[in-house]
Amino acid sequence: MEEEFARAADALAVAPLLNCLLREAAAPAADPEGPGPAHRPGHDGRSGHGGQGRGSRAVYRLRAGGRLLRVRGGPRPADPELWTDGVWQPLGHAGLVALAVAEMHASTGRPDPGVAAEMAASRTAVAAALAIRARTAPPADLWLRSEQALVMGHPFHPAPKACSGGPPARWMRYAPEAYGTFPLVLLGVREDAAVDAGDTRDLDGLGQAPPGYRLLPAHPWQYELSRGLPEVRRAFADGRLVRLGRTPWRAAATASVRTVHVPAGRGGPGPAEDLFLKFSLDVRITSAVRRMSGFELVHMRRVDPFVTAAFRAMGGPAAWLREPGHRTVAGLEETFPVLIREGLGRHLAPGTTAVLAGALAEGFEGSPLDRVAAPLAWWRAYLRCLVPPVLDAYARYGVSVECHLQNTLVAVGADGMPVHGVFRDGEGARVVPQVTREAAWQRLVYCLVVNNLSEIAGALAERFPASAGALWPAARAEFERCARAHAGPAGGRPDGFPELTALLAAPTVPGKANLLSRWFDPTGLAPRYLPYPNPLAV
């Protein structure tokens, strides 16, 4: 079984790394073994392997090193081969990592900043998750199953499952990929040391704090990482913090790892409705340390009212999961903060179920895409759930939401058809003029077009190749409809929607270069973008 998990982990780890290389470091080339033409990018929104069938192979030349790479195409490229001594030699994950490191060193002149180790650790984590999933029943709830489905993870990241928390045995029980559910640690923070912002009443309903204290839930991983720190030991010693035990109910890990779902109807003290809690983890996951800084907490408190107001004003087929408040500890503001986020219950119409967009792209048991009979109709419904509200929020209210695959959910009916969208995570939201319109628009276009729609279109094109050619014309039609709705003063802006007009005419859109970004900036705070063929272009 271990060999089987190792092979599967290799395949899952190879796909996103290949995507990075093809997007950031390669160009189509001719196959030295045959006279076939070099592959050209197609209109499934992918640079370098768009339009390929799963069985076809395409050849690329790495720009800096000059090596030829051949891959089997599709949304998840596979079976890489390197042209060596006149023959194609298969590459496993370790060989592909070595090739990527050599190419990055050749193209940047910089030595490996630790990316190779992260790529290897990511593959190890995938193997560990596969072993756990093989002996564990998946969640019965379709939404939670989708949140915990991302075994491969970000399809364009070189190390989507990298984690600085040590060997997977230390932390895998908290991972969504391992179907993680666990009690939360309950702390009491002395009232004079409690730092509250916004509405924190939901926290008080999670248990019972002693007199003079307020309830402070902590992620058990967060608690394990922090309890030995000198400043934390002092807080317990001087009575600012007391340990109250653990919750009698279990929270569930969601796709963002440090955000957990607290169920409704637990039969004890607590909120009547479900909710989410976001914690601070001093651990690097993918590109960044998942620690909520004081600046981020202030940002979320400033931004959330604007985003909430914008979505309420729009109404229609979209909802925003409000983040009403947070609580932390004086002197430990970034160690034990907990952010409250609304649950899904109040936003789902009867008979609908939310699913994570990222899980639609990666695939999971029970996916609504398994029940699609009319792919183009499904796609048009998905577009209506996402495109108008995201564009309206920006054009009418100056709000840019980070609508990437992990922050977007879609509510589907019993037939699997999309009914309305749900967006979350104020950390990535931006409000004009707090940031420039240009910066807000670039991030919105990347998240909506490149990260989200391109991945969903790729999944549909692979399942329904006969409909592939109609997907992006249908998407363009939806964007054009939004442009017409915003034309002139009646559309909410006297100048119409010039950014959208320019987008529809642009040959390229900004595509995030995660391999280059990670190579140049170990903090993960300065992402780099490269021109990416615009799938909406005529």
C-alpha positions as CSV (number, residue, x, y, z in Angstrom):
1,M,0.0,0.0,0.0
2,E,2.8,2.4,0.8
3,E,4.2,2.0,-2.8
4,E,0.7,2.8,-4.1
5,F,0.4,5.9,-2.0
6,A,3.9,7.0,-3.1
7,R,3.0,6.6,-6.8
8,A,-0.2,8.5,-6.3
9,A,1.5,11.3,-4.3
10,D,4.1,11.6,-7.0
11,A,1.4,12.1,-9.7
12,L,-0.4,14.6,-7.5
13,A,2.7,16.6,-6.7
14,V,4.0,16.6,-10.3
15,A,0.9,18.3,-11.8
16,P,1.1,21.7,-10.0
17,L,4.9,21.8,-10.4
18,L,4.5,21.2,-14.1
19,N,1.9,23.9,-14.3
20,C,4.3,26.3,-12.8
21,L,7.1,25.4,-15.1
22,L,4.9,25.6,-18.2
23,R,3.5,29.0,-17.2
24,E,6.6,30.6,-15.9
25,A,9.6,29.1,-17.6
26,A,8.8,27.4,-20.8
27,A,7.7,27.9,-24.4
28,P,6.2,25.5,-26.9
29,A,8.7,23.5,-29.1
30,A,8.8,20.9,-31.7
31,D,9.2,17.2,-30.8
32,P,12.7,16.1,-32.0
33,E,11.3,12.6,-32.6
34,G,8.6,13.7,-35.0
35,P,7.6,16.3,-37.6
36,G,4.4,17.3,-35.7
37,P,3.9,21.1,-35.2
38,A,4.7,22.7,-31.9
39,H,1.7,23.1,-29.6
40,R,0.1,26.5,-29.4
41,P,-1.9,27.8,-26.4
42,G,-5.6,27.3,-26.7
43,H,-8.6,29.0,-25.2
44,D,-9.2,27.0,-22.1
45,G,-7.4,29.8,-20.3
46,R,-4.1,28.0,-19.9
47,S,-0.8,29.2,-21.3
48,G,1.2,26.4,-23.0
49,H,-1.2,23.5,-22.7
50,G,-4.6,24.8,-23.4
51,G,-6.8,22.7,-25.5
52,Q,-4.8,19.5,-25.2
53,G,-6.5,16.2,-24.7
54,R,-5.6,14.0,-21.8
55,G,-3.9,11.5,-24.1
56,S,-1.9,14.0,-26.2
57,R,1.6,15.0,-25.5
58,A,3.3,18.4,-26.0
59,V,6.9,19.5,-26.0
60,Y,8.3,22.7,-24.3
61,R,11.7,24.2,-24.2
62,L,12.8,25.7,-20.8
63,R,13.8,29.2,-21.6
64,A,17.0,29.5,-19.5
65,G,18.4,26.0,-19.5
66,G,17.3,25.1,-23.0
67,R,16.2,21.5,-22.0
68,L,13.2,19.9,-23.8
69,L,10.4,18.7,-21.6
70,R,7.5,16.6,-22.9
71,V,4.2,16.2,-20.9
72,R,0.9,14.5,-21.2
73,G,-1.7,17.4,-21.4
74,G,-4.9,18.4,-19.7
75,P,-5.8,20.5,-16.7
76,R,-3.4,18.4,-14.7
77,P,-0.3,17.8,-16.9
78,A,1.3,14.4,-16.2
79,D,4.1,11.9,-17.1
80,P,6.9,14.4,-17.7
81,E,9.8,13.3,-19.9
82,L,13.2,15.0,-20.4
83,W,15.0,14.8,-23.8
84,T,18.4,13.3,-22.8
85,D,21.0,11.7,-25.1
86,G,18.6,11.5,-28.0
87,V,15.7,9.8,-26.1
88,W,12.8,10.8,-23.9
89,Q,13.6,9.8,-20.3
90,P,10.7,9.7,-17.7
91,L,10.9,12.1,-14.8
92,G,9.5,11.4,-11.4
93,H,8.7,14.1,-8.9
94,A,12.3,14.2,-7.5
95,G,13.8,14.6,-11.0
96,L,11.3,17.3,-11.9
97,V,12.2,19.2,-8.7
98,A,15.9,19.1,-9.6
99,L,15.0,20.3,-13.1
100,A,12.9,23.2,-11.7
101,V,15.6,24.2,-9.3
102,A,18.2,24.2,-12.1
103,E,16.0,26.3,-14.4
104,M,15.2,28.8,-11.7
105,H,18.9,29.2,-10.8
106,A,19.8,29.6,-14.5
107,S,17.0,32.2,-15.1
108,T,17.4,34.2,-11.9
109,G,21.1,33.8,-10.9
110,R,19.9,33.1,-7.4
111,P,20.6,29.9,-5.5
112,D,17.8,27.8,-4.2
113,P,16.2,29.6,-1.2
114,G,14.8,26.3,0.2
115,V,12.1,25.7,-2.4
116,A,13.4,22.2,-3.3
117,A,12.9,21.1,0.3
118,E,9.4,22.6,0.4
119,M,8.5,20.7,-2.8
120,A,9.7,17.4,-1.3
121,A,7.9,18.1,1.9
122,S,4.7,18.9,0.0
123,R,4.9,15.5,-1.8
124,T,5.5,13.8,1.6
125,A,2.4,15.4,3.1
126,V,0.3,14.3,0.1
127,A,1.4,10.7,0.7
128,A,0.6,10.9,4.4
129,A,-2.9,12.4,3.6
130,L,-3.6,9.6,1.1
131,A,-2.8,6.9,3.6
132,I,-5.1,8.5,6.2
133,R,-7.9,8.9,3.7
134,A,-7.6,5.3,2.6
135,R,-8.6,4.1,6.1
136,T,-11.0,7.0,7.1
137,A,-14.6,7.5,6.0
138,P,-15.2,10.9,4.3
139,P,-17.6,13.4,5.8
140,A,-21.3,12.6,5.0
141,D,-21.9,16.3,4.5
142,L,-21.3,17.3,0.9
143,W,-20.1,20.8,1.7
144,L,-17.5,19.6,4.3
145,R,-16.4,16.8,1.9
146,S,-15.7,19.5,-0.6
147,E,-13.7,21.6,1.9
148,Q,-11.6,18.6,2.8
149,A,-11.1,17.4,-0.8
150,L,-8.0,19.4,-1.9
151,V,-5.4,16.6,-1.6
152,M,-3.4,18.1,-4.5
153,G,-4.1,21.7,-3.5
154,H,-3.3,24.9,-5.5
155,P,-2.9,23.7,-9.1
156,F,-0.3,26.4,-9.9
157,H,1.9,26.2,-6.8
158,P,5.2,24.3,-6.7
159,A,4.6,23.1,-3.1
160,P,0.9,23.4,-2.4
161,K,1.0,21.1,0.7
162,A,4.3,22.4,2.2
163,C,4.1,23.0,5.9
164,S,6.8,24.2,8.3
165,G,5.1,22.4,11.2
166,G,7.5,19.4,11.1
167,P,6.8,15.9,9.9
168,P,3.1,15.3,8.9
169,A,2.7,13.0,11.9
170,R,2.8,16.1,14.1
171,W,0.1,18.0,12.5
172,M,-1.8,15.9,10.0
173,R,-4.7,15.3,12.5
174,Y,-5.5,19.0,12.0
175,A,-5.4,18.9,8.2
176,P,-8.5,19.1,6.0
177,E,-7.0,16.6,3.6
178,A,-7.0,14.0,6.5
179,Y,-10.7,14.7,7.3
180,G,-9.5,16.6,10.4
181,T,-12.1,17.2,13.2
182,F,-11.1,18.0,16.7
183,P,-12.2,19.8,19.9
184,L,-11.0,23.3,20.4
185,V,-9.0,24.4,23.4
186,L,-10.9,26.7,25.7
187,L,-9.0,29.5,27.5
188,G,-10.2,32.2,29.8
189,V,-8.7,35.7,29.3
190,R,-9.0,38.1,32.2
191,E,-11.3,40.9,31.4
192,D,-8.7,43.6,31.8
193,A,-6.4,41.7,29.3
194,A,-9.1,40.9,26.8
195,V,-8.9,42.9,23.5
196,D,-12.2,42.9,21.7
197,A,-13.1,44.5,18.4
198,G,-16.5,44.5,16.8
199,D,-19.2,42.0,17.9
200,T,-17.7,39.1,19.8
201,R,-20.9,37.7,21.4
202,D,-20.6,34.4,19.5
203,L,-17.4,33.6,21.3
204,D,-19.1,34.0,24.7
205,G,-21.7,31.3,23.6
206,L,-19.0,28.6,23.0
207,G,-18.7,27.6,26.7
208,Q,-18.6,29.0,30.2
209,A,-15.9,31.4,31.4
210,P,-15.3,31.9,35.2
211,P,-16.2,35.3,36.8
212,G,-13.9,38.0,35.7
213,Y,-12.8,36.2,32.5
214,R,-14.0,36.0,28.9
215,L,-14.0,32.9,26.8
216,L,-11.2,32.6,24.2
217,P,-11.2,29.5,22.0
218,A,-7.8,28.4,20.6
219,H,-6.9,26.0,17.8
220,P,-5.3,23.0,19.4
221,W,-2.3,23.2,17.0
222,Q,-2.0,26.9,17.8
223,Y,-2.0,26.1,21.5
224,E,0.6,23.4,21.1
225,L,2.9,25.7,19.2
226,S,2.5,28.6,21.6
227,R,2.2,27.2,25.1
228,G,6.0,26.9,25.7
229,L,6.8,30.5,24.7
230,P,8.1,32.6,27.6
231,E,5.5,35.3,27.0
232,V,2.7,32.7,27.0
233,R,4.0,31.0,30.2
234,R,4.0,34.5,31.9
235,A,0.4,35.1,30.8
236,F,-0.7,31.9,32.5
237,A,1.5,32.6,35.5
238,D,0.1,36.1,36.1
239,G,-3.5,35.0,35.6
240,R,-4.2,36.8,32.3
241,L,-4.9,33.4,30.8
242,V,-6.4,30.2,32.4
243,R,-6.9,26.8,30.8
244,L,-10.6,25.8,30.9
245,G,-10.4,22.5,29.0
246,R,-11.7,21.5,25.6
247,T,-15.0,21.8,23.8
248,P,-17.4,18.8,24.1
249,W,-18.0,19.1,20.4
250,R,-15.6,18.9,17.5
251,A,-14.7,21.6,15.0
252,A,-13.9,20.7,11.4
253,A,-10.8,21.8,9.4
254,T,-11.7,23.7,6.3
255,A,-9.6,24.2,3.2
256,S,-7.8,27.2,4.6
257,V,-6.4,25.0,7.5
258,R,-6.4,27.6,10.2
259,T,-10.1,28.4,9.7
260,V,-12.4,25.8,11.4
261,H,-16.2,25.2,11.2
262,V,-18.2,25.2,14.4
263,P,-21.4,23.3,13.8
264,A,-24.9,24.4,14.8
265,G,-27.3,22.5,16.9
266,R,-24.7,20.9,19.2
267,G,-27.2,20.3,22.0
268,G,-25.4,22.5,24.5
269,P,-24.4,26.1,25.1
270,G,-23.3,27.9,22.0
271,P,-24.6,29.8,19.0
272,A,-27.9,28.7,17.5
273,E,-26.3,28.8,14.0
274,D,-23.1,27.5,12.6
275,L,-20.0,29.8,12.4
276,F,-16.4,29.8,11.4
277,L,-13.4,30.7,13.5
278,K,-10.1,31.8,12.0
279,F,-7.0,31.5,14.1
280,S,-3.3,32.5,14.0
281,L,-0.8,29.8,13.3
282,D,2.9,30.5,13.4
283,V,3.4,28.0,10.6
284,R,4.3,28.4,6.9
285,I,1.7,26.8,4.7
286,T,2.4,27.1,1.0
287,S,3.8,30.6,0.6
288,A,3.2,32.4,3.8
289,V,3.3,32.1,7.6
290,R,-0.3,31.9,8.6
291,R,-0.1,34.4,11.5
292,M,-2.7,37.2,11.9
293,S,-0.8,40.4,12.5
294,G,-2.2,43.4,14.2
295,F,-2.2,45.2,10.9
296,E,-4.3,42.4,9.3
297,L,-6.8,42.4,12.2
298,V,-7.2,46.2,11.8
299,H,-7.5,45.8,8.0
300,M,-10.3,43.2,8.3
301,R,-12.2,45.4,10.8
302,R,-12.0,48.3,8.4
303,V,-12.9,46.4,5.2
304,D,-15.6,44.0,6.4
305,P,-18.4,46.7,6.9
306,F,-17.8,48.0,3.4
307,V,-17.9,44.5,1.8
308,T,-20.9,43.5,3.9
309,A,-22.8,46.7,2.9
310,A,-22.0,46.2,-0.8
311,F,-23.3,42.7,-0.9
312,R,-26.4,43.6,1.0
313,A,-27.1,46.4,-1.4
314,M,-26.7,44.2,-4.4
315,G,-28.9,41.4,-3.3
316,G,-29.2,38.8,-6.0
317,P,-27.3,35.6,-6.4
318,A,-24.4,36.2,-4.0
319,A,-23.6,36.4,-0.3
320,W,-20.7,37.6,1.8
321,L,-19.7,35.7,5.0
322,R,-19.5,38.7,7.4
323,E,-16.6,38.9,9.9
324,P,-18.2,40.8,12.8
325,G,-15.4,40.8,15.3
326,H,-12.3,39.3,16.9
327,R,-10.9,38.8,20.3
328,T,-7.3,38.5,21.5
329,V,-5.0,39.0,24.5
330,A,-3.1,42.1,25.5
331,G,0.6,41.4,25.0
332,L,-0.2,38.3,22.9
333,E,-2.2,40.1,20.2
334,E,-0.7,38.0,17.3
335,T,-0.4,34.7,19.3
336,F,-4.0,34.1,20.3
337,P,-6.3,36.1,18.1
338,V,-9.6,34.5,17.0
339,L,-11.7,36.0,14.2
340,I,-15.4,35.2,13.9
341,R,-16.9,34.6,10.5
342,E,-20.6,34.0,9.7
343,G,-21.6,30.4,9.0
344,L,-23.3,29.2,5.8
345,G,-26.6,28.3,7.4
346,R,-28.2,31.8,7.1
347,H,-27.1,32.2,3.5
348,L,-28.3,29.0,1.9
349,A,-31.8,28.7,0.4
350,P,-33.8,25.6,1.3
351,G,-32.8,22.6,-0.8
352,T,-29.4,24.0,-1.7
353,T,-25.9,22.9,-0.6
354,A,-22.7,24.8,-0.8
355,V,-19.6,23.3,-2.4
356,L,-16.1,24.8,-2.5
357,A,-15.1,26.0,-6.0
358,G,-11.6,24.5,-5.6
359,A,-13.1,21.1,-5.0
360,L,-15.0,21.4,-8.3
361,A,-11.7,22.0,-10.1
362,E,-9.8,19.2,-8.3
363,G,-12.7,16.7,-8.2
364,F,-14.2,14.8,-5.3
365,E,-16.8,12.1,-4.5
366,G,-20.3,13.5,-5.0
367,S,-19.2,16.5,-7.0
368,P,-22.1,18.3,-8.7
369,L,-20.1,18.0,-11.9
370,D,-20.7,14.2,-11.7
371,R,-24.4,15.0,-12.3
372,V,-24.1,17.5,-15.1
373,A,-26.2,16.6,-18.2
374,A,-25.9,20.0,-20.0
375,P,-22.3,21.3,-19.4
376,L,-22.9,24.7,-21.1
377,A,-26.1,25.4,-19.1
378,W,-24.2,24.5,-15.9
379,W,-21.3,26.8,-16.9
380,R,-23.6,29.7,-17.7
381,A,-25.3,29.2,-14.3
382,Y,-21.9,29.2,-12.6
383,L,-20.9,32.4,-14.4
384,R,-24.1,34.2,-13.3
385,C,-23.4,33.3,-9.7
386,L,-19.9,34.7,-9.8
387,V,-19.3,37.3,-12.5
388,P,-22.0,39.9,-11.9
389,P,-21.7,40.2,-8.1
390,V,-17.9,40.4,-8.2
391,L,-17.9,43.0,-11.0
392,D,-20.8,45.0,-9.4
393,A,-19.1,45.1,-6.1
394,Y,-16.0,46.6,-7.7
395,A,-17.8,49.0,-10.2
396,R,-20.5,50.3,-7.9
397,Y,-19.0,50.2,-4.5
398,G,-15.2,50.1,-4.9
399,V,-14.9,46.7,-3.3
400,S,-12.6,44.0,-4.6
401,V,-13.1,40.5,-3.1
402,E,-10.5,37.8,-3.5
403,C,-12.7,35.4,-5.3
404,H,-10.1,32.6,-5.9
405,L,-11.0,29.0,-5.7
406,Q,-10.5,28.7,-2.0
407,N,-12.6,31.7,-1.1
408,T,-15.5,31.0,-3.4
409,L,-18.4,28.6,-2.7
410,V,-21.3,27.9,-4.9
411,A,-24.7,26.8,-3.7
412,V,-26.2,24.1,-5.9
413,G,-29.7,22.7,-6.1
414,A,-30.6,19.0,-5.9
415,D,-29.8,18.7,-9.6
416,G,-26.3,20.1,-9.1
417,M,-27.0,23.4,-10.9
418,P,-25.5,26.5,-9.4
419,V,-28.0,28.8,-7.7
420,H,-25.9,31.5,-6.0
421,G,-22.3,32.3,-5.0
422,V,-20.9,32.7,-1.5
423,F,-17.6,34.7,-0.9
424,R,-15.4,34.8,2.1
425,D,-12.2,36.1,3.8
426,G,-11.8,39.8,4.4
427,E,-8.0,39.4,4.6
428,G,-7.8,39.5,0.8
429,A,-10.6,42.0,0.2
430,R,-9.7,45.6,-0.8
431,V,-11.6,48.8,-0.8
432,V,-10.9,51.8,-3.0
433,P,-9.5,54.3,-2.2
434,Q,-7.7,52.5,0.6
435,V,-5.8,50.9,-2.3
436,T,-5.5,52.1,-5.9
437,R,-8.1,51.0,-8.4
438,E,-5.3,49.6,-10.5
439,A,-4.0,47.3,-7.7
440,A,-7.5,46.2,-6.7
441,W,-8.5,45.5,-10.3
442,Q,-5.3,43.5,-11.1
443,R,-5.9,41.2,-8.1
444,L,-9.6,40.8,-9.0
445,V,-8.9,39.9,-12.6
446,Y,-6.3,37.3,-11.5
447,C,-8.6,35.7,-8.9
448,L,-11.7,35.7,-11.1
449,V,-10.4,34.9,-14.6
450,V,-7.1,33.1,-14.1
451,N,-7.5,31.3,-10.8
452,N,-11.2,30.6,-10.7
453,L,-12.9,30.6,-14.0
454,S,-10.0,29.1,-15.9
455,E,-9.8,26.2,-13.5
456,I,-13.5,25.4,-13.6
457,A,-13.5,25.8,-17.4
458,G,-10.6,23.4,-17.6
459,A,-12.4,20.8,-15.4
460,L,-15.5,21.1,-17.6
461,A,-13.5,20.9,-20.9
462,E,-11.8,17.7,-19.7
463,R,-15.1,16.1,-18.8
464,F,-17.0,17.3,-21.8
465,P,-14.6,17.9,-24.6
466,A,-17.4,18.4,-27.1
467,S,-18.4,21.6,-25.2
468,A,-14.9,22.9,-24.6
469,G,-15.0,25.4,-27.5
470,A,-18.2,27.0,-26.3
471,L,-17.1,27.7,-22.7
472,W,-15.1,30.9,-23.1
473,P,-17.4,32.5,-25.7
474,A,-20.2,32.0,-23.1
475,A,-18.0,33.6,-20.4
476,R,-17.2,36.5,-22.7
477,A,-21.0,37.0,-23.3
478,E,-21.5,37.2,-19.5
479,F,-18.8,39.8,-19.1
480,E,-20.2,41.8,-22.1
481,R,-23.6,41.7,-20.5
482,C,-22.1,43.2,-17.3
483,A,-20.3,45.8,-19.3
484,R,-23.6,46.9,-20.9
485,A,-25.3,47.0,-17.5
486,H,-22.6,49.5,-16.3
487,A,-22.6,51.7,-19.4
488,G,-23.2,55.4,-18.6
489,P,-24.5,57.1,-15.5
490,A,-27.3,54.6,-15.0
491,G,-24.8,51.8,-14.5
492,G,-23.5,53.4,-11.3
493,R,-20.4,55.2,-12.7
494,P,-20.5,58.2,-15.1
495,D,-17.6,56.8,-17.1
496,G,-19.2,53.3,-17.4
497,F,-16.8,50.5,-16.7
498,P,-13.5,51.3,-18.5
499,E,-11.5,48.5,-16.8
500,L,-13.9,45.9,-18.0
501,T,-13.9,47.3,-21.5
502,A,-10.1,47.2,-21.5
503,L,-10.2,43.6,-20.1
504,L,-12.3,42.4,-23.0
505,A,-9.9,43.9,-25.5
506,A,-6.6,42.9,-23.8
507,P,-4.5,40.1,-25.3
508,T,-3.2,39.1,-21.8
509,V,-4.3,39.1,-18.2
510,P,-2.1,39.0,-15.1
511,G,-1.2,35.4,-14.0
512,K,0.4,34.8,-10.7
513,A,3.9,33.2,-10.9
514,N,4.1,31.2,-7.7
515,L,7.4,29.5,-8.4
516,L,9.2,32.8,-9.2
517,S,7.4,34.5,-6.4
518,R,8.6,31.9,-3.9
519,W,12.1,32.0,-5.3
520,F,12.5,35.7,-5.0
521,D,10.5,36.3,-1.8
522,P,10.6,33.8,1.0
523,T,8.1,35.9,3.0
524,G,5.3,35.3,0.4
525,L,4.3,39.0,0.7
526,A,5.4,40.2,-2.8
527,P,3.8,38.1,-5.5
528,R,5.0,38.4,-9.1
529,Y,2.7,38.3,-12.1
530,L,3.4,37.4,-15.7
531,P,1.3,38.0,-18.8
532,Y,-1.2,35.2,-19.3
533,P,-3.2,34.7,-22.5
534,N,-6.6,36.2,-22.0
535,P,-9.2,33.5,-22.4
536,L,-11.9,36.2,-22.8
537,A,-10.2,37.8,-25.9
538,V,-11.9,37.3,-29.2
